[in-house]
Structures are given as structure tokens and as C-alpha cells.
Amino acid sequence: MQELWKLLTSPRHLIVFEAAARHGSFTRASEELNVQQPAVSAAIKQMEASLGVVLFRRSHRKVELTGAGMRLYTDVSKALEDILSSTKAVRQFGRNDHVTLNCSSAFAYYWVMPRLTQLHDAHPDIDLRLQSSDREPDINTEGISLAVRRGHGNWPDCHSALIAPEVIYPVASPRVMASAVNLATVPNLLHERLIHLEEPIRERPSWKQWFAHFGVTGRLPAAGLRLNDYALVLQAAIAGEGFAFGWQHVTAPLIKQGLLAARKEWTWSTGAGFYLVWSKNQDLVPDAELVRQWLLEVAKPGTA
């Protein structure tokens, strides 16, 4: 960077150069940058003197890039665009005009979306932005107001509040459930087609662990559908592709609607839970506090 500083005299000249090259005019560049035209001309001359090359061919009505100028413009324009994008993103971290909620796609679609009307009715001016991801982001560095994480409520960088305990039972479409006539005991489920959730990063319980909880050990059947997103798992179960894990807090409405059926007598309470988390290092803005309060209120048992 020290070498760049010496070559350019002032990094500000790169912005002047980019505007002049893009417009093909020192005058229009000066208008865009709100400076006098001689200041643009002087900045370009200083760049040319520092670099030892001519960057523009001047004529009475316009300026054109030389070969050297075009080479420089190609890289400078891209670099400045990347810098602009980054600075916009960083500035957004500190703005108070929206609330970001990060969660899995399944939680967003099946838990949050059905309740959004309640939020809009209670707080019509709040701009809530749902952000789904296949990992647990760093909420301190990524400008995330609130997030939903699976665990035991202990994160050194975050406050947490329980949304729902982790309660799992087998679910399937009513048709598949009705046709599985031999489900008198848990081991018989091994003879049914299973839908497996295999997320690449997040740690999630498996069918093997579920069977082990009920004392069924050994290798699971190789056949079955394997998907990397729980929203897809639920869609596959609804479509009749087999039996899936049913996280109670997500599937209860689908069961109530008749889209899924469940064997609730085969419930596994893992001891973990799904928690709303927020940063210990940054105070929540007022709108985020309202969203946090609303989320925890609607998460209470018996709340629609």
C-alpha cells in the first residue's frame, strides 16, 4: 500500500480518473463529483506525471482513454465498485431502519411466515427482513439483529431466550401413515421409507439417534430420500415420500391442517431447544427490541 500511495500521490485521484473515463469528459466528471473542471484536469495530470504515462487523449470536445488508460480503468472501475458495495453493507450494519431475523428456511417458512400478520398488525411500521442460511452466522460482524439457533442456550457472545424445546416425533402424509399398517412398535418403522435430513454445516439429530433413544440399534436401511434442508424434508413428507422427523414447533400447524400425520406416542425430547439469540456486545435498536418481545410472546405455549 505504501507503494500505491507513492504512485498515485492521492487515492482520491482514482475516483476522479474513474469518473472522467466513464463520462469521456472532464467537465461531466467535475459535475458528478461537484468540483471545478480545472480540479479534475489537475488530478489527471498529477496521475499521469506520477505514473509516467498518458492516460487520456485530449481534444476540444472530449477526452478518450489511451491503451494505458483503458488498462487502468478496467481494474479501477471494478475495484471501486467492490469498495462501494462493501461500504454500503458496512454502513447498513449501523442503521436503525430495519430488523434482520436470521433462521433456517424451514423456521422462516413454517413458523415465522404464518405469524407475520400478527407482527404487522401490532407494529405496522417495523421493517422485518428474514434472512435464511445453512450455517450459524456471526451476528456481531454481519449486522444481524436477531437469530434462531439450536442448542442449550449457552453462547458466550449472545443473550438467548427459549422459543421451543426440541421435541421430535415421526411424521408422514396422512396417506402414508394410514398405509403403514405394521407400525405396532418402533422397530417396524425401519421397514418404512425414511426421509433423512443431512445439513452440511448445522448439527442436527439423525434417525439413528432417534432409534437409539428407543433402544433400537444397528444399521438403518440404505434406501430413503436424503435432503440438505428441512423445508425440503417437510415438502417431501407432505408429498408422500416417506416418514420424516417432525420437530413439534414447526410441524404442529401442518398436522392441525391435515397436511401431515404424526406418531406422537413416539416422542423424543432431546434436552436441546431452539433459542432466539441477540448480541451481548451491541444493544438492540428499539424496533429490534419490539420484534424480540413479539417473537417470545407468540412462542408461548397456547399462543396462536
C-alpha positions in Angstrom: 0.0 0.0 0.0 2.9 2.3 0.6 4.0 1.8 -3.0 0.5 2.6 -4.2 0.5 5.8 -2.1 3.7 6.9 -3.8 2.5 6.1 -7.3 -0.8 7.9 -7.0 0.0 10.8 -4.7 -3.6 10.7 -3.6 -6.1 7.8 -3.7 -8.8 10.5 -4.4 -7.3 10.7 -7.9 -8.6 7.2 -8.6 -12.2 8.4 -8.1 -11.6 11.4 -10.4 -10.0 9.2 -13.0 -12.8 6.7 -13.0 -15.5 9.4 -13.4 -13.6 11.1 -16.2 -13.0 7.8 -18.0 -16.6 6.7 -17.6 -18.0 10.0 -18.9 -15.3 10.6 -21.5 -15.4 14.2 -20.3 -13.5 16.2 -17.6 -16.5 18.6 -17.4 -19.1 15.9 -16.7 -16.8 14.3 -14.2 -16.5 17.6 -12.4 -20.3 18.0 -12.3 -20.8 14.5 -10.9 -18.1 15.0 -8.2 -19.2 18.6 -7.5 -15.8 20.1 -8.1 -14.4 22.5 -10.6 -13.3 21.3 -14.0 -9.7 22.5 -13.5 -9.5 20.4 -10.4 -10.3 17.3 -12.4 -7.8 18.2 -15.1 -5.1 18.8 -12.5 -5.8 15.5 -10.7 -5.4 13.6 -14.0 -2.2 15.5 -14.9 -0.8 14.5 -11.4 -1.7 10.9 -12.0 0.0 10.9 -15.4 3.1 12.5 -14.1 3.3 10.0 -11.2 2.8 7.0 -13.4 4.9 8.3 -16.3 2.2 7.6 -18.9 -0.6 9.5 -20.8 -4.0 8.3 -19.7 -6.2 10.4 -21.9 -6.0 11.8 -25.4 -7.4 15.3 -25.2 -9.4 17.0 -27.9 -11.5 20.1 -27.9 -14.9 18.4 -27.2 -13.9 15.2 -25.5 -11.2 13.0 -23.9 -10.5 9.4 -24.8 -8.6 6.8 -22.9 -5.2 5.7 -24.3 -4.3 2.0 -24.1 -2.6 2.6 -20.8 -5.7 4.5 -19.6 -8.0 1.7 -20.6 -5.9 -0.9 -18.8 -6.0 1.1 -15.6 -9.8 1.9 -16.0 -10.7 -1.7 -16.3 -9.3 -2.6 -12.9 -10.0 0.7 -11.1 -13.7 0.7 -12.0 -14.2 -2.9 -10.8 -12.2 -2.2 -7.6 -14.2 1.0 -6.8 -17.5 -0.9 -7.4 -16.4 -3.6 -4.9 -15.4 -0.9 -2.4 -18.7 0.8 -2.9 -20.6 -2.4 -2.3 -18.7 -3.2 0.9 -19.0 0.3 2.3 -22.8 0.2 1.7 -23.0 -3.1 3.5 -20.9 -1.9 6.4 -22.9 1.3 6.8 -26.1 -0.8 6.8 -24.8 -2.6 9.9 -25.3 0.6 12.0 -28.5 1.8 10.6 -31.7 1.6 12.6 -34.3 1.4 9.8 -34.9 -2.4 9.7 -34.6 -5.5 11.8 -32.9 -8.6 10.5 -34.0 -12.1 11.7 -31.7 -14.9 10.7 -33.0 -18.5 10.8 -33.3 -21.7 8.8 -35.5 -21.7 5.8 -37.9 -24.1 7.4 -38.3 -22.0 10.5 -38.8 -18.9 8.4 -41.4 -20.5 6.2 -43.4 -22.7 8.6 -43.0 -20.8 11.9 -42.4 -17.1 11.2 -44.4 -16.6 8.0 -47.8 -17.8 9.4 -47.4 -15.3 12.2 -46.2 -12.2 10.3 -49.7 -10.7 10.1 -49.8 -10.5 13.9 -46.5 -8.6 13.8 -47.7 -6.2 11.1 -50.9 -5.6 13.0 -49.1 -4.9 16.2 -46.2 -2.9 14.7 -47.1 -1.8 11.2 -44.0 0.4 10.8 -41.4 -2.2 11.6 -39.4 -3.4 8.6 -38.6 -7.0 9.4 -36.2 -8.8 7.0 -36.0 -12.6 7.1 -32.6 -14.0 6.3 -32.1 -17.8 5.9 -28.8 -19.5 5.8 -27.4 -23.0 6.1 -25.0 -22.0 8.9 -25.0 -20.1 12.1 -23.7 -16.6 11.2 -21.7 -14.3 13.4 -24.4 -11.8 14.4 -21.8 -9.3 15.7 -20.0 -8.9 12.5 -22.8 -9.5 10.0 -25.2 -6.9 11.2 -27.9 -9.4 12.3 -30.4 -8.1 14.9 -31.8 -11.5 16.0 -31.2 -15.1 15.1 -32.6 -18.5 15.9 -30.2 -21.2 17.0 -30.5 -24.8 18.1 -28.6 -25.7 21.3 -28.8 -25.4 25.0 -28.9 -21.7 25.4 -25.3 -21.1 26.2 -23.4 -18.9 23.7 -20.6 -16.7 25.0 -21.3 -13.9 22.6 -25.1 -13.9 22.7 -28.0 -13.5 25.0 -30.7 -16.2 24.5 -34.3 -17.0 25.2 -36.1 -20.3 24.6 -38.6 -20.3 21.7 -39.3 -24.0 21.8 -37.9 -27.2 23.4 -36.6 -29.8 20.8 -39.4 -32.4 20.6 -39.3 -34.8 17.7 -41.7 -37.5 16.5 -42.2 -39.3 13.2 -44.5 -37.6 10.7 -45.7 -38.5 7.2 -48.6 -37.6 4.9 -51.9 -39.0 6.2 -52.0 -41.4 3.2 -48.5 -42.8 4.0 -49.3 -43.0 7.7 -52.6 -44.9 7.0 -50.9 -47.4 4.7 -48.2 -48.2 7.2 -50.3 -51.0 8.9 -47.4 -52.7 10.7 -46.4 -49.8 13.0 -47.2 -51.5 16.2 -43.6 -51.0 17.5 -40.8 -48.6 16.9 -38.6 -51.2 15.1 -41.2 -51.7 12.5 -40.6 -48.1 11.3 -37.3 -49.5 9.9 -39.3 -51.1 7.2 -40.8 -47.8 6.0 -39.2 -45.4 3.6 -37.3 -42.7 5.7 -36.5 -39.1 4.7 -33.1 -38.1 6.1 -32.0 -34.5 6.9 -28.3 -34.1 6.1 -27.4 -30.5 6.6 -23.8 -29.8 5.5 -22.9 -27.5 8.5 -25.5 -27.3 11.2 -25.5 -30.1 13.7 -28.9 -31.9 13.7 -30.2 -35.1 15.3 -30.4 -38.1 13.0 -32.8 -41.1 12.6 -30.0 -43.3 14.0 -30.1 -41.2 17.2 -33.9 -41.3 17.3 -34.0 -45.1 17.0 -31.2 -45.4 19.6 -33.3 -43.4 22.1 -36.0 -46.1 21.8 -33.4 -48.9 22.2 -33.2 -49.8 18.5 -29.6 -50.1 17.4 -28.0 -51.3 14.2 -27.7 -50.2 10.7 -30.5 -48.2 9.1 -31.9 -49.3 5.8 -29.9 -47.8 2.9 -33.0 -46.8 0.9 -34.6 -43.4 1.5 -34.5 -39.8 0.5 -31.7 -37.6 1.7 -32.1 -33.8 1.7 -30.0 -31.0 3.0 -32.7 -28.6 4.0 -35.6 -29.2 6.5 -38.1 -27.2 4.4 -37.5 -29.7 1.6 -37.8 -32.6 4.0 -41.3 -31.4 5.1 -42.3 -30.8 1.5 -41.2 -34.4 0.6 -43.2 -35.8 3.6 -46.3 -33.9 2.6 -45.9 -35.2 -0.9 -45.9 -38.8 0.4 -42.2 -39.6 0.0 -42.0 -41.3 3.4 -41.5 -40.7 7.1 -39.6 -37.6 8.3 -38.5 -36.1 11.6 -41.3 -33.9 12.9 -39.9 -31.0 15.0 -43.0 -30.2 17.1 -42.7 -26.4 17.0 -42.6 -26.5 13.2 -44.9 -29.4 12.3 -47.8 -28.8 14.8 -49.6 -26.4 12.4 -49.1 -28.8 9.5 -50.6 -31.6 11.5 -53.5 -29.4 12.5 -54.2 -28.6 8.8 -54.2 -32.2 7.9 -51.1 -32.0 5.7 -49.2 -34.3 8.0 -50.0 -37.0 10.5 -47.8 -37.9 13.5 -47.0 -40.7 15.9 -46.8 -38.5 19.0 -46.6 -41.5 21.3 -43.0 -42.0 19.9 -41.8 -38.6 21.0 -38.2 -37.9 21.8 -37.4 -34.8 23.9 -33.7 -34.3 23.3 -33.0 -31.7 26.0 -31.9 -29.1 23.5 -34.1 -26.3 22.2 -34.5 -23.6 19.7 -33.4 -20.2 21.0 -33.8 -16.6 20.0 -30.4 -15.0 20.3 -29.0 -11.4 20.2 -25.6 -9.9 20.7 -24.1 -9.2 24.1 -21.8 -6.6 22.5 -24.3 -4.4 20.7 -27.5 -3.0 22.1 -30.7 -3.8 20.2 -32.3 -0.8 18.5 -35.9 -0.1 19.6 -37.6 -1.9 16.7 -35.5 -5.0 17.3 -36.5 -5.0 20.9 -40.1 -4.9 19.8 -39.6 -7.8 17.5 -37.8 -9.8 20.2 -40.7 -9.2 22.6 -43.2 -10.1 19.9 -41.4 -13.3 19.0 -41.1 -14.5 22.6 -44.8 -13.6 23.2 -46.1 -15.6 20.2 -43.8 -18.5 21.1 -45.5 -19.1 24.5 -47.4 -22.4 24.6 -51.0 -22.0 23.6 -50.4 -18.8 21.6 -51.6 -19.0 18.0 
